[in-house]
Amino acid sequence: MSHAGSILALPSGVRPWGVSAFRDVDAHALAPVLAEAGAFELLFLGTGRDPAHLKEPLKALLRQAGLRFELMPTPAAASTYNVLLAEGRPVGAALVAL
């Protein structure tokens, strides 16, 4: 499967994500992730080409929803997500396009 642009890969399916750079990730951008928080436990946040940090209020928002999360460049996040998904683990991914 191939997609152009950023995507969300959640239990409900894979769909476009209206984020063009990691700096655009905010509470509004994470709303679809939070809406499905009970359906998975671990979120991989693909930060684009380079590592990045999530602002503390957004970390708190994800934690309050019961989600653990890992930030890494998008290729690593997509790969790790695919491995854990294939193992049947309850995971999600929010991947910023390269």
C-alpha positions in Angstrom: 0.0 0.0 0.0 1.3 3.5 -0.9 0.2 6.8 0.4 1.2 10.4 -0.4 1.4 12.7 2.6 1.1 12.1 6.3 -1.1 9.3 7.5 -2.8 7.9 10.6 -2.7 4.1 11.0 -5.3 3.4 13.7 -7.5 0.4 14.6 -10.3 1.9 12.4 -8.0 2.0 9.4 -5.4 4.0 7.5 -6.3 7.5 6.4 -4.7 10.8 5.5 -3.5 13.1 8.3 -3.5 16.8 7.7 0.0 17.4 9.1 2.7 18.5 6.8 5.5 18.9 9.4 6.0 17.7 12.9 5.7 21.3 14.2 2.0 21.1 13.1 1.2 18.3 15.6 -1.1 19.8 18.2 -4.2 18.8 20.2 -6.4 19.2 17.1 -4.2 17.0 15.0 -4.1 14.3 17.7 -7.9 14.4 18.1 -8.5 11.3 15.9 -5.8 9.4 17.8 -7.4 10.3 21.1 -10.8 9.3 19.9 -9.5 5.7 19.4 -7.3 5.6 22.5 -9.2 2.7 24.1 -8.6 0.5 21.1 -4.8 0.4 21.3 -2.1 1.0 23.8 1.0 2.2 22.0 1.3 5.1 19.5 4.3 5.5 17.2 4.8 9.1 16.2 6.8 9.4 13.1 8.5 12.8 13.2 9.6 13.1 9.5 13.2 12.8 8.6 14.7 14.0 11.9 14.1 13.2 15.6 11.9 15.6 17.4 10.4 16.2 20.8 6.7 16.5 21.7 5.6 19.4 23.8 4.8 18.6 27.4 1.1 19.5 27.2 0.7 17.0 24.3 2.6 14.3 26.2 0.2 14.9 29.1 -2.8 14.7 26.7 -1.7 11.3 25.4 -0.9 9.9 28.8 -4.4 11.1 30.1 -5.9 9.1 27.3 -4.0 6.0 28.5 -1.6 5.9 25.6 2.1 5.1 25.7 4.0 6.7 22.8 7.3 6.6 21.1 8.7 9.3 18.8 11.2 8.5 16.1 11.9 9.4 12.5 9.0 8.2 10.3 10.8 5.3 8.5 11.7 3.8 11.9 8.2 4.4 13.3 6.5 2.9 10.3 8.8 -0.2 10.4 8.3 -0.7 14.1 4.6 -0.2 13.8 4.4 -2.9 11.1 6.4 -5.4 13.1 4.2 -5.0 16.2 1.0 -5.0 14.2 2.0 -8.2 12.5 2.6 -9.7 16.0 -1.0 -8.8 16.8 -0.1 -6.0 19.3 -2.6 -3.2 19.8 -0.7 -0.3 18.2 -1.3 2.9 16.2 0.8 5.2 14.2 0.8 8.9 13.3 3.3 9.3 10.6 4.5 12.7 9.2 5.5 12.4 5.6 9.1 12.7 4.5 
